[in-house]
Amino acid sequence: MPEGHSVHRIARQFALHFVGKTVAVSSPQGRFAAGAERIDGLRMLSAKAVGKQMFLEFEHDRWLRVHLGLYGAWDFAGNFTADATTASAAGRMGQTNQHGTVVGEHEDSLASIGAPRRTRLRMSEQEKASDAPSEFPPEPIGAVRVRLLTDTTCADLRGPTACEVLTPDEVQVALNKLGPDPLVDDNGAAEERFVATVRKKQTAIGILLMDQSVVSGIGNVYRAEILFRARLDPHTPGKLIPEELLRELWRDWAHLLEIGVRTGQMMTMDGLTGDDYTAALASRDDRHWVYHREGLPCRVCGANIAMELASARKLYWCPSCQAPLGS
């Protein structure tokens, strides 16, 4: 499932290449025909991500809410920026890093490689570039739930968990169900909200971090890595975690999310330079502390990394480095 950094990157593609333009909206698959008709031919006014959900605003108080879920993905074709990062959104198109196309096991990504051009890009948890289609707009491939089309850019959505047209009041209801997002909310207030919520819970922190009503955007990879970086036992009840440690968790999430949006990678090992940094961009084997490393030695203490199921998702952790508090 795409984590928060991926959805923010997708929202930036729309902010750069759709906002301010009249958009033709259709449902090649047919399942979203009624919704597409409600926003077809309207101008897009804004695009924003909150956690794992994206909200596209159109004229006449209509919004498109999309949650990619486990299988959803956006395919972009035509003229667009291959890396719509924070810097790109400020007008610097693709200048944040120059590592070319990065292909790694489990988590492929496209790094910054220049200004808008005609090509094709799939954006989900993996970002994969391919050759430009021979014609524009390209013929829909597969079960395209919704197509958004301008004169120069096409975006096709496949396999989302949610895709619906909402009123402003309905958007607010959806937003009210989400926890704070460091890239959206006032960071001071967001930190206070996160800390206050967790400190009321008897639930294990390893489960709380995946609860989108507690904090938006954290998925399986970031959950495991943030807890390891804090040396925190994932089974610790939220209410037993010291306040300062919770604040450190929030600030680390904000730090890692910014890196993820900027690089397109869930880079969770700090201080890498030169060949080590290049290797980390190229392969998850070289950029994570514990995620997907079950049975391998901990990079810090040498103990075997453990894996268990927590809320039906695989949780990776080091039983030695992440010993219970006070032990």
KEPA-365797 format. One record per atom (N, C-alpha, C): residue in one letter; x, y, z. Coordinates in steps of 0.2 Angstrom, whole numbers, padded with zeros to 4 digits, always signed. Layout:
# residues N
AXYZ
...
//
This chain:
# residues 327
M+0004-0006+0000
M+0000+0000+0000
M+0004+0006+0000
P+0003+0011-0004
P+0007+0017-0004
P+0007+0021+0002
E+0013+0023+0005
E+0013+0027+0011
E+0013+0034+0009
G+0013+0038+0014
G+0011+0045+0014
G+0016+0049+0009
H+0022+0047+0008
H+0026+0051+0004
H+0024+0050-0004
S+0022+0044-0006
S+0020+0043-0012
S+0014+0047-0014
V+0009+0047-0010
V+0003+0051-0011
V+0004+0058-0012
H+0009+0061-0008
H+0011+0068-0008
H+0014+0069-0015
R+0018+0065-0017
R+0021+0065-0024
R+0016+0065-0030
I+0011+0061-0029
I+0006+0061-0034
I+0002+0067-0034
A+0000+0070-0028
A-0003+0076-0028
A+0001+0082-0031
R+0007+0082-0030
R+0011+0087-0033
R+0011+0087-0041
Q+0011+0081-0044
Q+0010+0080-0051
Q+0003+0084-0053
F-0002+0083-0050
F-0008+0086-0051
F-0008+0094-0050
A-0004+0096-0045
A-0004+0103-0044
A+0000+0106-0049
L+0005+0103-0052
L+0009+0106-0057
L+0006+0106-0064
H+0002+0100-0066
H+0000+0099-0073
H-0007+0099-0074
F-0011+0100-0068
F-0018+0100-0069
F-0022+0106-0066
V-0019+0108-0060
V-0023+0113-0057
V-0023+0120-0061
G-0028+0123-0062
G-0029+0129-0066
G-0031+0127-0073
K-0032+0121-0075
K-0034+0119-0082
K-0041+0115-0081
T-0044+0116-0087
T-0050+0112-0088
T-0049+0105-0090
V-0052+0100-0086
V-0051+0093-0086
V-0056+0089-0089
A-0055+0085-0094
A-0060+0080-0097
A-0059+0074-0093
V-0065+0072-0090
V-0065+0066-0085
V-0070+0061-0088
S-0067+0055-0088
S-0071+0049-0091
S-0069+0043-0087
S-0073+0038-0088
S-0072+0031-0084
S-0072+0026-0090
P-0066+0025-0093
P-0066+0020-0098
P-0068+0013-0096
Q-0067+0011-0089
Q-0070+0005-0087
Q-0077+0005-0086
G-0080+0011-0085
G-0087+0012-0084
G-0090+0012-0077
R-0086+0010-0072
R-0088+0009-0065
R-0089+0016-0062
F-0086+0021-0065
F-0086+0028-0062
F-0089+0033-0066
A-0093+0030-0071
A-0096+0035-0076
A-0100+0040-0073
A-0104+0039-0068
A-0109+0044-0065
A-0104+0049-0061
G-0099+0047-0058
G-0095+0052-0054
G-0091+0056-0059
A-0089+0053-0065
A-0085+0056-0070
A-0089+0062-0073
E-0095+0060-0074
E-0100+0065-0077
E-0100+0072-0073
R-0100+0071-0066
R-0101+0076-0062
R-0095+0081-0062
I-0089+0079-0064
I-0083+0084-0064
I-0081+0085-0071
D-0083+0081-0076
D-0081+0082-0083
D-0082+0089-0085
G-0076+0092-0088
G-0076+0099-0091
G-0075+0104-0086
L-0074+0102-0080
L-0073+0108-0075
L-0066+0109-0074
R-0064+0115-0071
R-0057+0117-0070
R-0055+0114-0063
M-0049+0111-0063
M-0046+0109-0056
M-0043+0115-0053
L-0045+0116-0046
L-0043+0122-0042
L-0037+0120-0038
S-0037+0114-0035
S-0032+0112-0030
S-0031+0105-0030
A-0025+0103-0027
A-0024+0096-0027
A-0020+0095-0020
K-0022+0091-0016
K-0018+0090-0009
K-0019+0083-0007
A-0013+0081-0003
A-0013+0074+0000
A-0014+0075+0007
V-0017+0071+0010
V-0017+0070+0018
V-0016+0063+0019
G-0011+0061+0022
G-0009+0054+0023
G-0009+0050+0017
K-0013+0045+0017
K-0013+0040+0011
K-0019+0042+0006
Q-0022+0048+0007
Q-0028+0050+0003
Q-0027+0056-0001
M-0030+0057-0007
M-0029+0063-0011
M-0035+0066-0012
F-0035+0073-0012
F-0041+0076-0013
F-0040+0081-0019
L-0044+0081-0024
L-0043+0085-0030
L-0050+0090-0030
E-0048+0096-0030
E-0054+0101-0030
E-0056+0103-0037
F-0062+0104-0039
F-0065+0106-0045
F-0069+0112-0044
E-0071+0115-0049
E-0076+0121-0049
E-0082+0118-0046
H-0087+0123-0044
H-0094+0121-0042
H-0094+0117-0036
D-0089+0117-0031
D-0089+0114-0025
D-0089+0106-0026
R-0085+0104-0030
R-0085+0097-0031
R-0077+0094-0030
W-0077+0089-0027
W-0070+0086-0025
W-0070+0079-0027
L-0064+0077-0029
L-0063+0070-0031
L-0058+0067-0025
R-0061+0062-0021
R-0057+0059-0016
R-0054+0052-0019
V-0048+0051-0018
V-0045+0045-0020
V-0041+0042-0015
H-0042+0035-0013
H-0038+0031-0009
H-0035+0025-0013
L-0029+0025-0014
L-0026+0020-0018
L-0027+0013-0015
G-0026+0012-0009
G-0027+0006-0006
G-0021+0001-0008
L-0022-0005-0008
L-0017-0010-0009
L-0015-0011-0016
Y-0019-0009-0021
Y-0018-0011-0028
Y-0019-0005-0032
G-0020+0001-0030
G-0021+0007-0034
G-0015+0010-0037
A-0016+0013-0042
A-0010+0016-0045
A-0012+0022-0050
W-0008+0027-0051
W-0010+0032-0056
W-0004+0031-0062
D-0007+0031-0068
D-0002+0031-0074
D-0003+0038-0077
F+0003+0042-0078
F+0003+0048-0081
F+0006+0047-0088
A+0004+0051-0093
A+0006+0051-0099
A+0006+0058-0102
G+0010+0059-0107
G+0011+0066-0110
G+0016+0070-0107
N+0015+0076-0107
N+0020+0081-0104
N+0019+0082-0097
F+0024+0080-0093
F+0024+0081-0085
F+0031+0080-0083
T+0031+0082-0076
T+0038+0082-0073
T+0039+0075-0070
A+0044+0072-0071
A+0046+0066-0069
A+0046+0065-0061
D+0048+0071-0058
D+0049+0071-0051
D+0046+0077-0048
A+0040+0077-0046
A+0036+0083-0044
A+0037+0084-0036
T+0043+0085-0034
T+0045+0086-0027
T+0043+0093-0024
T+0044+0094-0018
T+0043+0100-0015
T+0047+0106-0019
A+0053+0105-0021
A+0056+0110-0025
A+0053+0111-0031
S+0051+0106-0034
S+0048+0106-0041
S+0041+0111-0040
A+0038+0110-0035
A+0031+0113-0034
A+0033+0121-0033
A+0039+0123-0031
A+0041+0130-0031
A+0044+0132-0037
G+0043+0128-0042
G+0046+0131-0049
G+0052+0128-0051
R+0056+0124-0047
R+0062+0121-0049
R+0060+0114-0051
M+0060+0112-0057
M+0058+0106-0060
M+0063+0101-0060
G+0063+0096-0056
G+0067+0090-0056
G+0075+0092-0054
Q+0076+0096-0049
Q+0083+0098-0048
Q+0085+0096-0041
T+0081+0092-0038
T+0082+0090-0031
T+0088+0085-0030
N+0088+0080-0035
N+0094+0076-0035
N+0095+0073-0042
Q+0101+0070-0043
Q+0102+0069-0050
Q+0105+0062-0051
H+0101+0057-0048
H+0104+0050-0048
H+0101+0046-0054
G+0097+0049-0058
G+0094+0045-0064
G+0089+0040-0061
T+0087+0035-0065
T+0082+0030-0064
T+0085+0025-0059
V+0081+0024-0054
V+0083+0020-0048
V+0079+0014-0048
V+0081+0008-0049
V+0077+0002-0049
V+0080-0003-0043
G+0075-0004-0038
G+0077-0008-0032
G+0072-0013-0031
E+0074-0019-0028
E+0070-0024-0026
E+0065-0022-0021
H+0058-0023-0023
H+0053-0022-0018
H+0050-0015-0019
E+0054-0010-0021
E+0052-0003-0021
E+0056+0001-0026
D+0054+0001-0032
D+0057+0004-0038
D+0055+0012-0037
S+0059+0016-0040
S+0057+0023-0040
S+0060+0027-0045
L+0058+0033-0047
L+0061+0037-0052
L+0063+0043-0048
A+0070+0044-0049
A+0073+0050-0046
A+0072+0056-0051
S+0074+0062-0049
S+0073+0068-0052
S+0078+0068-0059
I+0074+0068-0065
I+0078+0068-0071
I+0075+0073-0076
G+0074+0079-0073
G+0073+0085-0078
G+0066+0088-0079
A+0065+0092-0083
A+0059+0096-0084
A+0054+0092-0088
P+0048+0095-0088
P+0042+0091-0091
P+0044+0089-0098
R+0042+0082-0100
R+0043+0080-0107
R+0038+0074-0108
R+0038+0072-0114
R+0033+0067-0116
R+0035+0060-0114
T+0032+0057-0110
T+0034+0050-0107
T+0028+0047-0104
R+0029+0041-0100
R+0024+0038-0096
R+0027+0037-0090
L+0023+0037-0084
L+0025+0036-0078
L+0020+0033-0074
R+0021+0027-0070
R+0016+0024-0066
R+0018+0026-0059
M+0013+0029-0055
M+0015+0031-0048
M+0010+0028-0043
S+0013+0023-0039
S+0010+0020-0034
S+0015+0019-0028
E+0016+0014-0025
E+0021+0013-0020
E+0028+0013-0024
Q+0027+0010-0030
Q+0033+0010-0035
Q+0032+0016-0040
E+0037+0019-0042
E+0037+0024-0048
E+0041+0021-0053
K+0038+0020-0059
K+0041+0017-0065
K+0040+0021-0071
A+0046+0022-0074
A+0045+0026-0081
A+0046+0021-0086
S+0043+0023-0092
S+0043+0019-0098
S+0043+0024-0104
D+0044+0021-0110
D+0044+0025-0116
D+0037+0028-0117
A+0037+0034-0120
A+0031+0038-0122
A+0026+0034-0126
P+0020+0034-0125
P+0015+0031-0130
P+0016+0034-0137
S+0014+0030-0142
S+0015+0032-0149
S+0010+0038-0151
E+0004+0038-0147
E-0001+0044-0148
E-0003+0046-0142
F-0006+0052-0142
F-0008+0056-0136
F-0015+0058-0138
P-0020+0057-0133
P-0019+0053-0127
P-0019+0046-0129
P-0015+0042-0125
P-0015+0035-0127
P-0021+0031-0126
E-0022+0025-0129
E-0028+0021-0128
E-0028+0018-0120
P-0033+0018-0117
P-0033+0016-0110
P-0031+0008-0110
I-0027+0006-0105
I-0025+0000-0105
I-0028-0003-0098
G-0031-0009-0099
G-0034-0012-0093
G-0040-0009-0090
A-0041-0010-0084
A-0047-0007-0081
A-0046+0000-0078
V-0047+0005-0082
V-0045+0012-0080
V-0052+0014-0076
R-0052+0015-0070
R-0058+0018-0066
R-0059+0025-0068
V-0054+0029-0069
V-0056+0036-0071
V-0050+0039-0075
R-0051+0043-0080
R-0046+0046-0084
R-0047+0053-0083
L-0041+0057-0081
L-0041+0064-0081
L-0037+0067-0087
L-0039+0071-0091
L-0036+0073-0097
L-0036+0080-0098
T-0030+0083-0099
T-0029+0090-0102
T-0027+0090-0109
D-0025+0096-0112
D-0022+0096-0119
D-0016+0092-0119
T-0012+0092-0113
T-0005+0089-0114
T-0004+0084-0109
T-0008+0082-0104
T-0006+0077-0099
T-0012+0073-0098
C-0011+0066-0097
C-0016+0062-0096
C-0015+0058-0089
A-0020+0057-0085
A-0019+0053-0079
A-0024+0047-0078
D-0022+0041-0078
D-0027+0036-0078
D-0026+0032-0071
L-0032+0031-0068
L-0032+0028-0061
L-0035+0021-0062
R-0031+0016-0059
R-0033+0009-0059
R-0033+0006-0052
G-0038+0002-0050
G-0038-0002-0044
G-0038+0002-0037
P-0041+0008-0037
P-0041+0011-0030
P-0046+0008-0025
T-0045+0009-0019
T-0050+0007-0014
T-0056+0011-0014
A-0054+0018-0015
A-0060+0023-0015
A-0059+0028-0020
C-0064+0030-0024
C-0064+0035-0029
C-0071+0038-0029
E-0072+0044-0027
E-0079+0046-0026
E-0078+0054-0027
V-0084+0057-0029
V-0085+0064-0030
V-0089+0066-0023
L-0086+0071-0020
L-0089+0073-0014
L-0090+0081-0014
T-0095+0083-0009
T-0096+0090-0008
T-0091+0092-0003
P-0090+0099-0002
P-0085+0101+0003
P-0087+0099+0010
D-0093+0098+0012
D-0095+0096+0019
D-0093+0088+0019
E-0094+0084+0014
E-0092+0077+0014
E-0084+0077+0014
V-0081+0081+0011
V-0073+0081+0012
V-0071+0082+0019
Q-0074+0087+0022
Q-0073+0089+0029
Q-0074+0083+0033
V-0079+0079+0032
V-0081+0073+0036
V-0075+0068+0035
A-0073+0067+0029
A-0067+0063+0028
A-0061+0065+0031
L-0059+0071+0031
L-0053+0074+0034
L-0054+0073+0042
N-0060+0074+0044
N-0060+0074+0052
N-0058+0067+0054
K-0059+0062+0050
K-0057+0055+0052
K-0050+0053+0052
L-0046+0058+0049
L-0039+0057+0048
L-0034+0060+0054
G-0029+0057+0056
G-0024+0060+0060
G-0020+0065+0057
P-0016+0068+0061
P-0012+0074+0058
P-0007+0071+0053
D-0005+0076+0048
D+0000+0075+0043
D+0005+0080+0044
P+0012+0079+0045
P+0017+0084+0045
P+0017+0089+0040
L+0015+0087+0034
L+0016+0091+0028
L+0010+0095+0027
V+0004+0094+0030
V-0002+0097+0029
V-0004+0102+0035
D-0003+0099+0041
D-0005+0103+0047
D+0000+0107+0050
D-0002+0112+0054
D+0003+0116+0058
D+0007+0111+0062
N+0013+0111+0062
N+0017+0106+0065
N+0017+0106+0072
G+0017+0111+0075
G+0016+0112+0083
G+0010+0109+0085
A+0004+0111+0082
A-0002+0108+0084
A-0003+0101+0083
A+0000+0099+0077
A-0001+0092+0075
A+0003+0087+0080
E+0009+0090+0082
E+0013+0086+0087
E+0009+0085+0093
E+0006+0090+0096
E+0002+0090+0102
E-0004+0085+0101
R-0007+0085+0095
R-0013+0081+0094
R-0010+0074+0094
F-0005+0072+0091
F-0002+0065+0091
F+0000+0063+0098
V+0003+0067+0101
V+0005+0065+0108
V-0001+0064+0113
A-0005+0068+0112
A-0011+0068+0117
A-0015+0062+0115
T-0016+0060+0109
T-0020+0054+0107
T-0017+0048+0109
V-0010+0047+0108
V-0007+0041+0109
V-0006+0040+0117
R-0006+0045+0121
R-0005+0044+0128
R-0012+0042+0131
K-0017+0042+0127
K-0023+0040+0130
K-0025+0032+0129
K-0020+0029+0125
K-0022+0023+0122
K-0018+0017+0126
Q-0021+0012+0127
Q-0018+0006+0130
Q-0015+0001+0124
T-0017+0003+0118
T-0015-0001+0112
T-0008+0000+0111
A-0005-0006+0108
A+0002-0006+0107
A+0004+0000+0102
I+0010+0003+0103
I+0012+0008+0098
I+0013+0005+0091
G+0015-0001+0090
G+0016-0004+0084
G+0009-0004+0080
I+0004-0004+0083
I-0003-0004+0080
I-0005+0003+0079
L-0004+0007+0084
L-0006+0014+0084
L-0003+0018+0078
L+0003+0017+0076
L+0006+0020+0071
L+0003+0019+0064
M+0000+0013+0064
M-0004+0011+0057
M-0011+0014+0057
D-0013+0016+0063
D-0020+0019+0063
D-0020+0026+0060
Q-0024+0027+0054
Q-0024+0033+0051
Q-0028+0038+0055
S-0032+0036+0060
S-0035+0042+0064
S-0030+0044+0069
V-0025+0041+0070
V-0020+0043+0075
V-0014+0047+0072
V-0012+0045+0066
V-0007+0049+0063
V-0008+0047+0055
S-0008+0051+0051
S-0009+0050+0044
S-0002+0048+0040
G-0003+0043+0036
G+0003+0042+0031
G+0007+0037+0032
I+0008+0034+0039
I+0013+0029+0040
I+0010+0022+0038
G+0014+0018+0035
G+0012+0012+0033
G+0017+0007+0036
N+0018+0001+0033
N+0021-0005+0036
N+0029-0003+0036
V+0032+0000+0031
V+0039+0001+0031
V+0041+0007+0036
Y+0037+0012+0035
Y+0039+0018+0040
Y+0038+0016+0047
R+0032+0012+0048
R+0031+0010+0055
R+0037+0006+0058
A+0039+0001+0055
A+0045-0003+0057
A+0051+0001+0058
E+0053+0005+0053
E+0059+0009+0054
E+0059+0015+0059
I+0053+0018+0060
I+0053+0023+0065
I+0053+0020+0072
L+0050+0015+0073
L+0051+0011+0080
L+0058+0009+0081
F+0061+0007+0076
F+0068+0005+0077
F+0073+0011+0078
R+0072+0016+0075
R+0076+0022+0075
R+0075+0025+0082
A+0069+0024+0085
A+0068+0026+0092
A+0070+0021+0097
R+0072+0015+0095
R+0074+0009+0100
R+0068+0007+0104
L+0062+0008+0101
L+0056+0007+0105
L+0052+0000+0103
D+0051-0004+0109
D+0047-0010+0108
D+0041-0009+0105
P+0039-0012+0099
P+0032-0011+0096
P+0026-0013+0100
H+0027-0017+0105
H+0022-0019+0109
H+0020-0015+0115
T+0024-0009+0116
T+0023-0005+0122
T+0016-0001+0121
P+0012-0001+0126
P+0006+0003+0126
P+0007+0010+0125
G+0003+0013+0121
G+0004+0020+0120
G+0005+0024+0126
K+0000+0023+0131
K+0000+0027+0137
K+0006+0026+0142
L+0010+0021+0140
L+0016+0020+0144
L+0023+0023+0141
I+0022+0026+0135
I+0028+0029+0132
I+0029+0036+0135
P+0035+0038+0137
P+0036+0045+0139
P+0034+0050+0134
E+0032+0055+0137
E+0030+0061+0132
E+0035+0063+0127
E+0041+0064+0130
E+0047+0066+0126
E+0049+0061+0120
L+0048+0055+0122
L+0049+0050+0117
L+0044+0050+0111
L+0038+0051+0113
L+0032+0052+0108
L+0034+0058+0104
R+0036+0063+0107
R+0038+0069+0103
R+0043+0068+0098
E+0048+0064+0100
E+0054+0062+0095
E+0051+0057+0090
L+0046+0053+0091
L+0043+0049+0086
L+0040+0053+0081
W+0036+0058+0083
W+0033+0063+0078
W+0038+0067+0074
R+0043+0069+0077
R+0048+0073+0073
R+0052+0069+0069
D+0053+0063+0070
D+0056+0058+0066
D+0052+0057+0060
W+0045+0056+0061
W+0041+0054+0056
W+0041+0060+0051
A+0041+0066+0053
A+0041+0072+0049
A+0047+0073+0045
H+0053+0071+0048
H+0059+0071+0045
H+0059+0066+0039
L+0057+0060+0041
L+0057+0054+0036
L+0052+0055+0030
L+0047+0058+0032
L+0042+0060+0026
L+0045+0065+0021
E+0048+0070+0024
E+0051+0075+0020
E+0056+0072+0015
I+0060+0067+0018
I+0065+0064+0013
I+0062+0060+0008
G+0056+0056+0010
G+0053+0052+0005
G+0050+0056+0000
V+0047+0062+0001
V+0044+0066-0004
V+0049+0069-0009
R+0055+0071-0006
R+0060+0074-0010
R+0064+0068-0014
T+0065+0062-0012
T+0069+0058-0015
T+0065+0052-0019
G+0058+0052-0017
G+0054+0046-0020
G+0056+0039-0017
Q+0060+0039-0011
Q+0062+0033-0008
Q+0060+0034-0001
M+0059+0028+0002
M+0058+0028+0010
M+0065+0026+0013
M+0069+0032+0012
M+0076+0031+0015
M+0076+0033+0022
T+0078+0027+0026
T+0077+0028+0033
T+0084+0027+0037
M+0089+0027+0033
M+0096+0026+0036
M+0099+0033+0035
D+0101+0037+0040
D+0104+0043+0040
D+0111+0043+0039
G+0114+0048+0036
G+0121+0049+0036
G+0125+0045+0031
L+0121+0042+0026
L+0124+0039+0020
L+0127+0044+0015
T+0133+0042+0013
T+0136+0047+0008
T+0139+0043+0002
G+0141+0046-0003
G+0144+0042-0009
G+0141+0036-0011
D+0145+0031-0012
D+0143+0024-0014
D+0138+0021-0010
D+0138+0023-0003
D+0133+0020+0001
D+0126+0023+0000
Y+0126+0029-0001
Y+0120+0033-0003
Y+0117+0030-0010
T+0121+0030-0015
T+0119+0027-0021
T+0116+0020-0020
A+0120+0016-0017
A+0117+0009-0015
A+0110+0009-0012
A+0110+0014-0007
A+0103+0014-0004
A+0098+0016-0008
L+0099+0021-0013
L+0094+0023-0017
L+0092+0017-0022
A+0097+0013-0023
A+0096+0007-0028
A+0092+0001-0025
S+0093+0000-0019
S+0090-0006-0016
S+0088-0005-0009
R+0082-0008-0007
R+0080-0008+0000
R+0085-0012+0004
D+0088-0017+0002
D+0093-0020+0006
D+0098-0016+0009
D+0099-0010+0006
D+0104-0005+0009
D+0101+0001+0012
R+0095+0002+0012
R+0092+0008+0015
R+0087+0007+0021
H+0086+0001+0023
H+0082+0000+0029
H+0086-0003+0035
W+0084-0002+0041
W+0087-0005+0047
W+0084-0012+0048
V+0077-0012+0048
V+0074-0019+0050
V+0069-0021+0045
Y+0066-0017+0041
Y+0060-0019+0036
Y+0063-0024+0031
H+0059-0030+0031
H+0060-0035+0026
H+0067-0038+0027
R+0069-0038+0034
R+0075-0042+0035
R+0075-0047+0041
E+0069-0050+0040
E+0068-0056+0045
E+0073-0061+0045
G+0076-0063+0051
G+0081-0068+0051
G+0088-0066+0050
L+0089-0059+0047
L+0095-0057+0046
L+0098-0053+0052
P+0105-0052+0053
P+0107-0049+0059
P+0106-0042+0059
C+0104-0039+0065
C+0103-0032+0066
C+0109-0028+0064
R+0108-0023+0061
R+0114-0019+0059
R+0118-0016+0064
V+0115-0015+0070
V+0117-0012+0076
V+0120-0017+0081
C+0116-0022+0083
C+0118-0027+0088
C+0120-0034+0086
G+0118-0036+0080
G+0119-0042+0077
G+0114-0048+0079
A+0109-0046+0083
A+0103-0051+0084
A+0099-0052+0078
N+0096-0057+0078
N+0092-0059+0072
N+0085-0054+0072
I+0084-0051+0066
I+0078-0047+0066
I+0072-0052+0066
A+0067-0050+0070
A+0061-0054+0071
A+0055-0051+0066
M+0050-0055+0065
M+0044-0053+0061
M+0038-0057+0064
E+0033-0053+0065
E+0026-0056+0067
E+0021-0052+0064
L+0015-0054+0064
L+0009-0051+0062
L+0006-0046+0067
A+0005-0040+0065
A+0001-0035+0069
A-0004-0032+0065
S-0010-0033+0067
S-0016-0030+0063
S-0015-0033+0056
A-0014-0039+0055
A-0013-0043+0049
A-0008-0040+0044
R-0003-0036+0047
R+0002-0034+0043
R+0009-0036+0046
K+0014-0037+0042
K+0020-0040+0045
K+0024-0034+0048
L+0026-0035+0054
L+0030-0031+0058
L+0037-0033+0059
Y+0042-0029+0058
Y+0049-0031+0058
Y+0052-0027+0064
W+0056-0031+0068
W+0059-0027+0074
W+0065-0031+0077
C+0069-0028+0080
C+0075-0031+0084
C+0073-0032+0091
P+0073-0038+0093
P+0071-0039+0100
P+0076-0037+0105
S+0082-0036+0103
S+0088-0034+0107
S+0088-0026+0108
C+0088-0023+0102
C+0089-0015+0102
C+0082-0012+0104
Q+0076-0016+0103
Q+0070-0013+0105
Q+0067-0017+0111
A+0071-0018+0116
A+0069-0021+0122
A+0064-0017+0125
P+0059-0020+0129
P+0054-0016+0133
P+0057-0011+0137
L+0053-0005+0138
L+0055+0000+0142
L+0057-0002+0149
G+0063+0001+0152
G+0065-0001+0159
G+0068-0007+0159
S+0069-0011+0154
S+0072-0018+0155
S+0080-0017+0154
//
